[in-house]
Amino acid sequence: MLPYQGQQIWDCNFLDRNLTMKSMFKEPIPNVDYLKSYGAFLLHCGATAMGVPSEKDSHPLHGELPNAEYEKAWLQIGEDKNGKYISVGGQYHHCIAFNTNYVAIPNIRVYENSSLIDVSISIENLKKTDMELMYMMHINFRPVDNSEIIYTADYTPEKVMVHDSLPSHMQTDSDSARLIKYLKDLKTKPELHHKLDPELPYDPEVVLIIKYNEDENGDAHSMQLHPDGYASYVSHRPSELKYGVRWIARTKDEDAMGLVLPATAGHRGYTKEKELGNVEILPAGEKVEYHVRTGILSPEEAERMKQRILSLNNK
């Protein structure tokens, strides 16, 4: 954990497995811009803007939250109806004269004998006027070759939509023509990416937007089912974070599986998302909270979750 730098989970290990993406950074670098210290398992993104800025945008990549300097952080040990837990929280106050005044309070909680993390964040608008709001929880797993991607959505082009332009902030020496063809194929057959074949082109990245189905509790579920039966796992609530962004980047130096990045909007930056009507409004004095659960499932847990997911899907 980086309690004073974005409240990032820099590295995550459960069940003798490192779940974190591969990057060029062996350790975090204090309070620099997004790509100069990139390799965390989990980052908070937003909140005044989020996504990849276009030429019309002035905000940094994924906003001010990823490397925000927290003025307070705390460790808590307790017990509730779910059992004994340890949690880390913090407070970040973002105040820009004549513009923005909000406080963000994330919390990360791990229960005894659990390999899942409960992650939440509240954002409170301290101004007497409304605040524009964008948020994404950026969860970066390590891809596992020949895994199967399973999630609560209808596997159709209308519900699993590929983003077909290449990013300007990422360099690659890969065969872009091969990637462009793959993106074209995904437009009509999104299920092509469900088997994580190491020969498929993900350099520099493939991004999809998914409209999730919910279970009876309002949760959506995503798994990267490993060949040995374990599974990387995320659950989120579409009623809170209606966009499910999937990001897969497999370069010679990075290897990342953004199984689902739950978000209030797409990843295309403030201006484009505002044009699409995706920038939310947080009224004066109001607070919003987001909740996500992530980690790894044992083979027994993964099999039960697989059957649960498939029961919620039409295809």
C-alpha positions as CSV (number, residue, x, y, z in Angstrom):
1,M,0.0,0.0,0.0
2,L,1.0,3.6,-0.7
3,P,-1.1,5.3,2.1
4,Y,0.1,8.9,1.2
5,Q,0.4,8.5,-2.6
6,G,-3.0,7.9,-4.1
7,Q,-3.8,5.2,-1.6
8,Q,-2.6,2.9,-4.3
9,I,-2.3,-0.8,-3.8
10,W,1.2,-1.1,-5.4
11,D,1.6,-4.9,-5.1
12,C,-0.9,-7.6,-4.3
13,N,-0.1,-11.2,-3.3
14,F,-2.6,-13.9,-2.3
15,L,-2.4,-17.7,-2.2
16,D,1.3,-17.6,-3.1
17,R,0.5,-15.7,-6.3
18,N,1.5,-12.2,-7.3
19,L,-1.6,-10.7,-8.9
20,T,0.0,-7.5,-10.0
21,M,0.7,-6.4,-13.6
22,K,4.2,-6.6,-15.0
23,S,5.8,-3.1,-15.5
24,M,9.1,-1.4,-15.9
25,F,9.0,-0.1,-12.3
26,K,10.4,-2.3,-9.5
27,E,9.1,0.1,-6.9
28,P,6.9,3.3,-6.9
29,I,8.4,6.7,-7.4
30,P,7.1,9.4,-5.0
31,N,4.4,11.8,-6.4
32,V,5.1,12.1,-10.0
33,D,2.8,12.1,-13.0
34,Y,0.9,9.0,-14.0
35,L,3.2,7.2,-16.4
36,K,6.4,8.0,-14.5
37,S,5.5,5.6,-11.7
38,Y,3.1,3.1,-13.3
39,G,2.8,-0.5,-12.2
40,A,0.3,-0.6,-9.3
41,F,-2.3,-3.3,-8.8
42,L,-5.0,-0.7,-8.0
43,L,-5.4,3.0,-8.5
44,H,-8.2,5.5,-8.0
45,C,-8.7,7.8,-11.1
46,G,-10.6,11.0,-11.4
47,A,-12.3,12.9,-9.9
48,T,-12.6,16.2,-11.8
49,A,-11.6,14.4,-15.0
50,M,-10.6,10.9,-16.0
51,G,-9.4,8.9,-19.0
52,V,-7.0,9.6,-21.8
53,P,-7.0,13.4,-22.6
54,S,-7.6,14.5,-26.2
55,E,-6.1,17.5,-27.8
56,K,-9.1,19.5,-26.5
57,D,-8.4,18.5,-22.9
58,S,-6.1,20.0,-20.3
59,H,-6.4,17.4,-17.5
60,P,-3.6,14.9,-16.8
61,L,-4.0,11.2,-17.8
62,H,-6.7,9.7,-15.5
63,G,-7.0,12.9,-13.4
64,E,-5.5,14.0,-10.1
65,L,-6.4,11.0,-7.9
66,P,-3.8,8.3,-9.0
67,N,-0.8,10.0,-7.3
68,A,-2.7,12.4,-5.0
69,E,-0.8,13.5,-1.9
70,Y,-2.9,12.4,1.1
71,E,-2.8,14.5,4.2
72,K,-4.2,11.8,6.4
73,A,-3.9,8.0,6.5
74,W,-4.9,5.4,9.0
75,L,-4.8,1.7,9.9
76,Q,-7.8,0.0,11.5
77,I,-8.2,-3.4,13.0
78,G,-11.8,-4.5,13.8
79,E,-14.5,-7.1,13.5
80,D,-18.0,-6.9,11.9
81,K,-20.7,-9.4,10.7
82,N,-18.2,-10.7,8.1
83,G,-15.4,-11.4,10.6
84,K,-12.1,-9.9,11.7
85,Y,-10.5,-7.4,9.3
86,I,-7.6,-5.1,8.8
87,S,-8.2,-1.9,6.8
88,V,-6.2,1.1,5.5
89,G,-7.9,4.4,4.8
90,G,-7.0,8.0,4.1
91,Q,-8.2,11.5,3.2
92,Y,-7.3,13.7,0.3
93,H,-8.6,17.3,0.1
94,H,-8.6,18.7,-3.4
95,C,-9.2,22.5,-3.3
96,I,-8.7,24.9,-6.3
97,A,-9.8,28.4,-5.8
98,F,-12.9,29.4,-7.9
99,N,-13.1,25.8,-9.2
100,T,-13.2,22.7,-7.1
101,N,-13.4,21.7,-3.4
102,Y,-13.9,18.1,-2.6
103,V,-12.6,15.4,-0.2
104,A,-11.9,11.8,-1.2
105,I,-11.8,9.0,1.5
106,P,-10.8,5.6,0.2
107,N,-10.8,2.4,2.3
108,I,-9.3,-1.0,1.6
109,R,-10.4,-3.9,3.8
110,V,-9.2,-7.5,4.0
111,Y,-10.9,-10.1,6.1
112,E,-9.3,-12.9,8.0
113,N,-8.8,-16.1,5.9
114,S,-10.0,-14.2,2.7
115,S,-8.1,-13.7,-0.6
116,L,-10.5,-10.8,-1.6
117,I,-10.2,-7.1,-0.9
118,D,-13.1,-4.8,-0.3
119,V,-12.3,-1.4,-1.8
120,S,-14.5,1.7,-1.4
121,I,-14.1,5.4,-1.9
122,S,-16.4,8.3,-1.0
123,I,-16.2,11.7,-2.7
124,E,-17.9,14.6,-1.0
125,N,-18.5,18.0,-2.8
126,L,-17.7,20.7,-0.2
127,K,-18.7,23.6,-2.5
128,K,-22.0,25.4,-2.4
129,T,-22.4,24.7,-6.1
130,D,-22.6,21.5,-8.2
131,M,-19.4,19.6,-9.1
132,E,-18.7,17.6,-12.3
133,L,-17.5,14.1,-11.4
134,M,-15.7,11.3,-13.2
135,Y,-14.3,8.2,-11.5
136,M,-12.6,4.9,-12.4
137,M,-11.1,2.2,-10.3
138,H,-8.1,1.0,-12.3
139,I,-7.3,-2.7,-11.3
140,N,-4.3,-4.2,-13.1
141,F,-3.9,-8.0,-12.9
142,R,-1.1,-10.0,-14.3
143,P,-2.4,-11.8,-17.4
144,V,-2.1,-15.6,-17.3
145,D,-1.6,-17.3,-20.7
146,N,-4.5,-19.5,-21.9
147,S,-6.9,-18.2,-19.2
148,E,-10.6,-17.9,-19.9
149,I,-12.4,-14.5,-19.4
150,I,-15.8,-15.0,-18.0
151,Y,-18.2,-12.2,-17.0
152,T,-21.8,-11.3,-16.4
153,A,-22.7,-9.8,-19.8
154,D,-24.3,-10.9,-23.0
155,Y,-21.4,-11.7,-25.3
156,T,-22.7,-9.6,-28.3
157,P,-21.3,-6.7,-30.2
158,E,-24.1,-4.5,-28.7
159,K,-23.0,-5.3,-25.1
160,V,-19.2,-5.8,-25.6
161,M,-17.9,-2.9,-27.7
162,V,-14.3,-2.6,-28.9
163,H,-12.5,0.8,-29.0
164,D,-10.8,0.7,-32.4
165,S,-8.3,3.6,-32.3
166,L,-4.7,3.3,-31.2
167,P,-3.6,5.4,-28.2
168,S,-1.3,8.4,-28.7
169,H,0.4,8.1,-25.3
170,M,1.7,4.6,-25.9
171,Q,4.6,3.7,-28.2
172,T,4.9,0.3,-29.9
173,D,7.1,-1.5,-32.4
174,S,4.6,-4.2,-33.0
175,D,2.7,-5.0,-36.2
176,S,0.0,-2.4,-36.1
177,A,-1.8,-3.8,-39.1
178,R,-2.2,-7.1,-37.3
179,L,-3.7,-5.3,-34.3
180,I,-6.0,-3.2,-36.4
181,K,-7.3,-6.4,-38.1
182,Y,-7.9,-8.0,-34.6
183,L,-9.8,-4.9,-33.5
184,K,-12.0,-5.1,-36.6
185,D,-12.7,-8.8,-35.9
186,L,-13.6,-8.1,-32.3
187,K,-16.2,-5.6,-33.4
188,T,-18.4,-8.5,-34.7
189,K,-17.0,-11.3,-32.6
190,P,-16.1,-10.0,-29.1
191,E,-15.8,-13.6,-27.8
192,L,-12.5,-13.8,-29.7
193,H,-10.7,-12.2,-26.7
194,H,-12.2,-14.6,-24.2
195,K,-9.3,-17.1,-24.5
196,L,-6.1,-15.3,-23.6
197,D,-4.0,-16.8,-26.3
198,P,-0.4,-15.5,-26.0
199,E,-0.2,-15.1,-29.8
200,L,-3.1,-12.6,-29.9
201,P,-2.0,-9.0,-30.5
202,Y,-2.4,-6.8,-27.4
203,D,0.6,-4.5,-28.1
204,P,0.1,-1.7,-27.1
205,E,-3.5,-2.4,-25.9
206,V,-7.0,-3.5,-26.6
207,V,-9.9,-1.6,-24.9
208,L,-13.5,-2.7,-24.7
209,I,-16.6,-1.2,-23.1
210,I,-19.0,-3.7,-21.5
211,K,-22.6,-3.3,-20.5
212,Y,-22.8,-5.7,-17.5
213,N,-25.7,-7.8,-16.2
214,E,-26.4,-7.7,-12.5
215,D,-27.2,-10.5,-10.1
216,E,-30.1,-10.4,-7.6
217,N,-27.9,-8.3,-5.2
218,G,-27.0,-5.7,-7.9
219,D,-23.5,-7.0,-8.4
220,A,-21.6,-7.7,-11.7
221,H,-18.9,-10.3,-11.8
222,S,-15.7,-10.8,-13.9
223,M,-13.1,-13.6,-13.8
224,Q,-9.9,-14.4,-15.5
225,L,-10.0,-18.2,-15.0
226,H,-6.5,-19.6,-14.9
227,P,-5.6,-23.0,-16.5
228,D,-5.0,-24.5,-13.0
229,G,-8.5,-23.5,-11.8
230,Y,-7.7,-20.3,-9.8
231,A,-9.2,-17.1,-10.9
232,S,-8.5,-13.3,-10.8
233,Y,-11.8,-11.7,-9.8
234,V,-13.7,-8.4,-9.6
235,S,-17.2,-7.6,-8.6
236,H,-18.7,-4.2,-8.9
237,R,-22.1,-2.5,-8.9
238,P,-23.3,-1.1,-12.2
239,S,-25.8,1.1,-10.3
240,E,-22.8,2.9,-8.9
241,L,-20.2,2.5,-11.8
242,K,-22.2,1.9,-14.9
243,Y,-19.2,1.6,-17.3
244,G,-17.2,-1.6,-17.4
245,V,-13.9,-0.8,-19.2
246,R,-11.7,-3.8,-20.1
247,W,-8.0,-3.0,-20.8
248,I,-5.5,-5.6,-22.0
249,A,-1.9,-4.5,-22.7
250,R,0.8,-7.0,-23.5
251,T,4.0,-5.4,-24.7
252,K,7.6,-6.6,-24.4
253,D,7.9,-4.6,-21.1
254,E,4.4,-4.5,-19.7
255,D,1.8,-7.2,-19.2
256,A,-1.5,-6.1,-17.8
257,M,-5.0,-7.4,-17.6
258,G,-7.6,-4.7,-16.7
259,L,-10.3,-7.4,-16.4
260,V,-12.8,-4.6,-15.6
261,L,-12.1,-1.0,-14.7
262,P,-15.4,0.0,-13.1
263,A,-16.1,3.6,-14.0
264,T,-18.7,6.4,-14.3
265,A,-17.7,7.0,-17.9
266,G,-15.6,5.7,-20.7
267,H,-11.9,6.2,-21.0
268,R,-11.8,8.8,-23.7
269,G,-11.1,11.9,-21.6
270,Y,-13.3,14.7,-20.2
271,T,-14.3,16.5,-23.5
272,K,-15.3,13.4,-25.4
273,E,-17.2,11.9,-22.4
274,K,-19.0,15.1,-21.8
275,E,-20.1,15.2,-25.4
276,L,-21.5,11.7,-24.8
277,G,-23.4,12.9,-21.7
278,N,-21.2,10.7,-19.4
279,V,-19.9,13.4,-17.0
280,E,-21.9,13.1,-13.8
281,I,-23.0,15.9,-11.4
282,L,-22.4,15.8,-7.7
283,P,-24.7,18.4,-6.1
284,A,-23.4,20.9,-3.5
285,G,-22.8,19.3,-0.2
286,E,-23.6,15.8,-1.4
287,K,-21.5,12.6,-1.2
288,V,-21.2,9.6,-3.4
289,E,-19.7,6.2,-2.6
290,Y,-18.3,3.4,-4.8
291,H,-17.7,-0.2,-3.8
292,V,-15.6,-3.0,-5.5
293,R,-14.4,-6.4,-4.4
294,T,-11.3,-7.9,-6.0
295,G,-8.6,-10.5,-5.5
296,I,-8.3,-14.2,-6.3
297,L,-10.6,-17.2,-6.0
298,S,-9.6,-20.8,-5.2
299,P,-10.5,-23.4,-7.7
300,E,-13.6,-24.4,-5.7
301,E,-14.7,-20.8,-5.4
302,A,-13.9,-20.1,-9.1
303,E,-16.1,-23.0,-10.3
304,R,-19.0,-21.9,-8.2
305,M,-18.6,-18.3,-9.5
306,K,-18.3,-19.5,-13.1
307,Q,-21.7,-21.3,-12.8
308,R,-23.2,-18.2,-11.2
309,I,-21.9,-16.0,-14.0
310,L,-23.2,-18.2,-16.8
311,S,-26.6,-18.4,-15.2
312,L,-26.9,-14.6,-15.6
313,N,-25.9,-14.5,-19.2
314,N,-28.0,-15.0,-22.3
315,K,-25.0,-16.1,-24.3
